[in-house]
Amino acid sequence: MKKGIHPENFRLVAFKDMSNDDVFLAKSTANAKETIEVDGVEYPLVKMEISRTSHPFYTGKKKLIDTAGRIDKFKTKYAKFKKD
């Protein structure tokens, strides 16, 4: 590996799947504004919309998860560019 190109500021971060409230810990350099307590220890919190516990590929369930209304936001945002 090349020296000096890998980040030095990695630490344990809690990742939370917002669709099913699953929390897991992993080392990361991701910036976090919030914190969460897991097993009595406080960690930086990174919120995710989908993870291995809710993704249809891993769960075997085929369903559309649109927790933030992203499809509706997209349609309204680009409706003005629609060509008739």
Protein Blocks (a to p, Z undefined) as FASTA:
>chain_A
ZZhkacfkbccdddddfklopacddddfbdcfbdcdeehiacdddddfbdfklgmklnop
acdddfkommmmmmmmmmmmpcZZ
